[in-house]
Amino acid sequence: MQTLLKLFSVLVLLLASAHALAATDLSFIKPGLIHQALRPSLLAKGWQPVPNRAIQNSSLYAQEIHSLGLSEVVDCISMEIDACTFQYRKNKQVLTIKTITRQGEVASFKVKTLP
């Protein structure tokens, strides 16, 4: 009976983990995709832009991006390679996307779970 109970507990944990993984499936994000083309898919999957309320403290390039309606821009560097960082939130998870080039090609992304 205890073995059956342990097996059931493991099964419940696996199902919960699979559900959490499915909720954060970001396999559609690929390096080289253009951030603005990716944005509608993120919104459709429940990721909400994290507005940068201190945009005046960010670079002029970030302020320009922000003025185009991309309120989730955290900051940008405009030098040889134009790079920006954008943030989205879904429940207790924060998605950070780093882009390069003026076209906003995705270079990398990561998800952090908040406590």
Long-range contacts (C-beta under 8 A, 24 or more apart in sequence): 23-90, 23-91, 24-90, 24-93, 24-111, 26-95, 26-109, 26-111, 29-97, 29-106, 29-109, 30-106, 31-105, 31-106, 31-107, 31-108, 32-105, 32-106, 33-105, 33-106, 34-103, 34-104, 34-105, 34-106, 35-70, 35-84, 35-86, 35-97, 35-99, 35-104, 35-105, 35-106, 36-70, 36-104, 38-97, 38-106, 39-70, 42-88, 42-95, 45-90, 46-90, 47-88, 47-89, 47-90, 47-95, 48-88, 48-89, 48-90, 49-86, 49-87, 49-88, 50-87, 50-88, 50-89, 50-94, 83-107
